[in-house]
Amino acid sequence: MKPTTCLAGLLSLMLVTSCTKKPSSDATKNKPAEPKAGTMGPMGGATMAPAPRRRAVTPARARPAVQVKLASVADVARYKARRDACRGNWTAISMLGGPDRVKRKKEQLAAGARFGRLACAKGVPQGCFTVWAGVRNRKDAAGKAIAKEFAAKLERLYVQDCQRGNIHACSHLVSEYCVGLSLQKSAPLCKKYTLKVIPMIQGKCDEGDVEYCKSYTLHLRDSESPLHDAKKAKAVLIQARKVADKQCAAGKAESCDWMRSAWKYGHGGAKDAAKVAPLQKKVLALRIKACDKGDSVACVLAASTLQEKGPHQDVAKARKLLIRAHLAFSKRCLSD
């Protein structure tokens, strides 16, 4: 199954003002009296109101919005765990099907929106994103106003979270400013946050997270990236393949799945179709084992493989795994 990305803090701009000096007392004394507005002038016409004194004008900037306090790392982690459970439950419901699927999905959406608003109010950026995603397609004025409000708050929170060193927040800002989702595209900000997040991704790759290695190579291969380096991208993939091979031998399902893809498509080395099927079998066995130990995500991933046509297809077993995942996800997602 393809990894989800999920894939939205506002950059506050300071309003700069300056004031002119007050006229001296001598200048005030020598200044002739101005006729009052609305009285008759010397030529019989009504006088105009005196023009206000000019103040020095500085370049116009957006008025900064009220500062939003970012939630603690623990609060963000708790909401993300619940959000991931809700997403997993949505996937399980979709794969299970059934006549009441639409009803259960509506209940899921309502619960997600409720939890999202509560989390957003506490300063959790992912909560604000959940609310924004629920109203972004509304055409009425009220819906557009809500979407705009939460997009602005989302930006401010993600900027703060990125400054705190959260790689997911920085990655979200790259998506926002480079592609545009809840915010407008911005080439300067796209470059700024790309340069900030790439060293973070490289660090994760160096620590042995092969999925981040893949993401790192995508940045290096991108001809528009400020760190474009195709030669380095190839070297990173070669090293990642060696790391993934060792991790797979140690029983890590994600790394075995990475190696399956590497042998199939030639990531970081040669292709070998004969090694794809055995790795697929190993990945499935590892995920079923993890599912039996209570990993609901592994249950859904294993069920997805069992539903596909091929030597591993087992629809009945896939359904059992999905029901198990649905019950576990529902408990974590919908309980208050």
C-alpha positions in Angstrom: 0.0 0.0 0.0 1.3 3.4 -0.8 2.2 5.5 2.2 -0.1 8.3 3.0 1.1 11.7 3.2 -0.7 13.6 4.5 0.2 15.2 3.9 -1.4 22.6 7.0 1.1 28.2 11.2 0.7 31.7 9.4 3.8 33.9 8.7 3.0 37.0 10.8 4.0 40.3 9.2 4.7 43.3 11.4 2.7 46.4 10.7 5.2 49.3 10.6 3.9 52.8 11.3 5.7 56.0 12.0 4.4 59.4 13.2 5.5 62.9 12.2 6.7 65.4 14.8 4.1 67.7 16.3 4.4 71.3 15.1 6.3 73.6 17.4 4.4 76.0 19.6 5.8 79.0 17.6 4.6 77.6 14.4 1.2 77.1 16.0 1.0 80.7 17.2 2.0 82.3 13.8 -0.3 80.1 11.8 -3.4 82.0 10.5 -6.8 80.8 11.7 -8.6 78.5 9.3 -12.2 79.0 8.6 -14.6 76.4 10.0 -16.0 73.8 7.7 -19.4 74.7 6.4 -19.1 78.5 6.8 -19.2 81.0 3.9 -15.8 81.8 2.4 -14.7 85.2 1.1 -16.2 84.5 -2.4 -19.5 83.4 -1.0 -18.9 79.6 -1.3 -18.9 77.1 1.5 -15.5 76.4 2.8 -14.1 72.8 2.8 -13.0 71.0 5.9 -9.3 71.5 6.6 -7.1 68.7 5.2 -5.7 66.5 7.9 -2.0 66.7 8.6 0.0 64.2 6.6 1.9 61.5 8.4 5.0 59.7 7.1 3.8 56.7 5.1 5.6 53.4 5.3 5.1 50.5 2.8 1.8 48.8 3.4 1.9 45.4 5.1 -0.7 42.9 6.2 -1.9 43.4 9.7 -0.7 40.5 11.8 -3.4 38.2 13.1 -3.8 37.4 16.7 -1.0 35.1 17.8 -2.0 31.5 18.1 -0.3 29.3 20.7 1.0 26.0 19.5 -0.1 23.0 21.5 2.5 20.9 23.4 4.3 18.1 21.7 2.3 15.6 23.8 -1.0 17.1 22.8 0.0 17.1 19.1 1.0 13.4 19.4 -2.3 12.5 21.1 -4.4 14.1 18.4 -2.3 12.5 15.6 -2.8 9.1 17.1 -6.6 9.7 17.1 -6.6 11.1 13.6 -4.6 8.1 12.3 -7.1 5.8 14.0 -10.0 7.7 12.3 -8.2 7.4 8.9 -7.6 3.7 9.4 -11.2 3.2 10.4 -12.3 5.1 7.2 -10.1 2.8 5.1 -11.4 -0.3 6.8 -15.0 0.7 6.4 -14.4 1.4 2.7 -12.7 -2.0 2.1 -15.4 -3.9 4.0 -18.3 -2.3 2.0 -21.8 -3.2 3.0 -25.2 -1.4 2.9 -24.5 0.8 5.9 -21.1 1.9 4.6 -22.3 5.4 3.7 -23.9 5.9 7.1 -20.8 4.8 9.0 -18.7 7.1 6.8 -20.9 10.1 7.7 -20.6 9.3 11.4 -16.8 9.1 10.9 -16.7 12.5 9.2 -18.8 14.1 11.9 -16.6 12.7 14.6 -13.5 13.8 12.8 -14.8 17.3 12.4 -15.7 17.5 16.1 -12.4 16.3 17.3 -10.6 18.5 14.7 -12.3 21.7 16.0 -11.4 20.8 19.6 -7.8 20.1 18.7 -7.5 23.2 16.6 -8.8 25.3 19.5 -5.9 23.9 21.6 -3.3 24.8 18.9 -2.9 21.5 17.1 -2.3 22.2 13.4 -3.5 18.8 12.2 -6.9 19.6 13.8 -7.2 22.8 11.9 -6.3 21.0 8.7 -9.1 18.4 9.4 -11.6 21.2 9.8 -10.4 23.1 6.7 -10.5 19.8 4.6 -14.2 19.4 5.6 -15.3 22.8 4.4 -12.9 23.6 1.5 -15.4 22.6 -1.2 -18.3 24.6 0.1 -19.5 27.3 -2.2 -21.5 29.4 0.2 -20.1 32.5 1.8 -20.2 31.1 5.3 -18.3 28.0 4.2 -15.6 30.1 2.4 -15.2 32.3 5.4 -14.7 29.2 7.7 -12.2 27.7 5.3 -10.2 31.0 5.1 -10.2 31.3 8.9 -8.9 27.8 9.5 -6.4 28.0 6.7 -4.9 31.1 8.2 -4.7 29.6 11.7 -3.3 26.4 10.2 -0.4 28.3 8.6 0.5 30.1 11.8 0.6 26.9 13.7 2.6 24.9 11.1 5.2 27.7 11.0 5.6 27.6 14.8 5.7 23.8 14.7 8.3 23.8 12.0 10.4 26.3 13.9 10.2 23.8 16.9 11.8 21.3 14.6 8.8 19.1 13.5 9.8 17.6 10.2 6.1 16.9 9.3 5.2 20.6 9.8 8.1 21.7 7.6 7.1 19.2 4.9 3.5 20.4 5.0 4.7 24.0 4.5 6.8 22.9 1.5 3.6 21.3 0.0 1.6 24.4 0.7 4.0 27.0 -0.7 5.3 24.9 -3.6 2.0 23.3 -4.8 -0.8 25.2 -3.1 -3.6 23.5 -1.1 -5.1 25.5 1.7 -2.6 28.4 1.1 -1.5 30.4 -2.0 1.7 29.3 -3.7 4.8 31.3 -2.9 8.1 30.7 -4.7 10.3 32.4 -2.0 8.6 30.6 0.8 8.7 27.3 -1.2 12.5 27.7 -1.4 12.9 28.8 2.2 11.1 25.7 3.7 12.6 23.3 1.1 16.1 24.3 2.2 14.9 23.9 5.8 13.3 20.5 5.5 15.9 18.7 3.3 18.6 18.5 6.0 15.9 17.0 8.3 15.0 14.4 5.7 18.6 13.6 5.1 19.1 13.2 8.9 16.3 10.7 9.0 17.7 8.8 6.0 21.2 8.7 7.7 19.5 7.2 10.8 18.3 4.3 8.6 14.7 5.3 7.7 14.6 4.1 4.1 11.3 5.8 3.4 12.9 9.1 4.1 15.8 8.1 1.9 13.4 7.7 -1.0 11.9 11.2 -0.2 15.4 12.6 0.0 16.3 11.2 -3.5 13.2 12.8 -4.9 14.4 16.2 -3.8 17.8 15.6 -5.2 16.5 14.4 -8.5 14.1 17.4 -8.9 15.7 19.7 -11.5 13.9 22.7 -9.8 15.1 21.8 -6.4 17.8 24.2 -5.0 19.8 21.1 -4.0 19.5 19.2 -7.3 22.2 16.5 -7.5 21.3 13.5 -9.6 24.6 11.8 -8.9 24.1 12.1 -5.1 20.5 10.8 -5.5 21.8 7.6 -7.0 24.4 7.1 -4.3 21.7 7.6 -1.6 19.5 5.0 -3.1 22.3 2.5 -3.4 23.1 2.9 0.3 19.4 2.8 1.3 19.0 -0.5 -0.5 21.8 -2.0 1.5 20.2 -0.7 4.8 16.8 -2.0 3.8 18.2 -5.4 2.9 19.7 -5.7 6.4 16.5 -4.5 8.1 14.3 -6.9 6.1 16.6 -9.8 7.1 15.9 -8.7 10.7 12.2 -9.0 10.1 11.1 -5.4 9.4 8.0 -5.6 7.1 8.3 -2.1 5.8 11.9 -2.6 4.7 11.0 -5.9 3.1 8.3 -4.1 1.1 10.9 -1.5 0.2 13.2 -4.2 -1.1 10.3 -5.8 -3.0 9.8 -2.5 -4.8 13.5 -2.1 -5.3 13.9 -5.5 -7.0 10.8 -4.9 -9.1 11.7 -1.4 -10.4 15.5 -1.3 -9.9 15.7 1.3 -7.2 19.4 1.6 -6.2 20.5 -1.4 -8.2 19.4 -4.1 -10.6 16.0 -5.6 -11.2 15.2 -9.2 -10.4 11.5 -10.3 -10.9 12.3 -13.7 -9.4 12.8 -12.1 -5.9 9.6 -10.0 -5.9 7.1 -12.8 -5.1 9.1 -14.3 -2.2 9.5 -10.9 -0.6 5.7 -10.3 -1.1 5.0 -13.5 0.8 7.4 -12.5 3.6 5.8 -9.1 3.9 2.4 -10.6 4.1 3.5 -13.1 6.8 5.1 -10.3 8.9 2.1 -8.1 8.7 -0.3 -10.9 9.7 1.9 -11.6 12.7 1.9 -7.9 13.6 -1.9 -7.8 13.2 -2.2 -10.7 15.6 -0.2 -8.7 18.2 -2.7 -5.8 17.9 -1.2 -3.6 15.1 -4.4 -2.4 13.3 -2.5 -0.8 10.5 -0.8 -4.1 9.7 -4.2 -5.7 9.6 -5.4 -3.3 6.9 -2.2 -3.6 4.9 -2.3 -7.4 5.1 -6.0 -7.4 4.1 -5.2 -5.2 1.1 -2.7 -7.8 -0.2 -5.2 -10.7 0.5 -7.9 -8.9 -1.5 -5.7 -8.6 -4.6 -5.9 -11.2 -7.4 -2.9 -13.5 -7.3 -1.4 -16.4 -5.4 -2.0 -14.8 -2.0 -5.7 -13.9 -2.5 -8.0 -14.9 0.4 -11.1 -12.7 0.6 -12.5 -14.4 3.6 -9.4 -13.9 5.6 -9.0 -10.3 4.4 -12.5 -9.6 5.8 -11.7 -11.1 9.2 -8.6 -8.8 9.4 -10.6 -5.8 8.3 -13.3 -6.4 10.9 -10.6 -6.7 13.6 -9.0 -3.5 12.5 -12.4 -1.6 12.2 -13.3 -2.5 15.8 -10.0 -1.4 17.2 -9.8 1.8 15.1 -13.4 2.7 16.0 -12.7 2.4 19.7 -9.7 4.7 19.5 -11.3 7.2 17.1 -14.8 7.6 18.3 -14.4 7.3 22.1 -14.5 10.7 23.9 
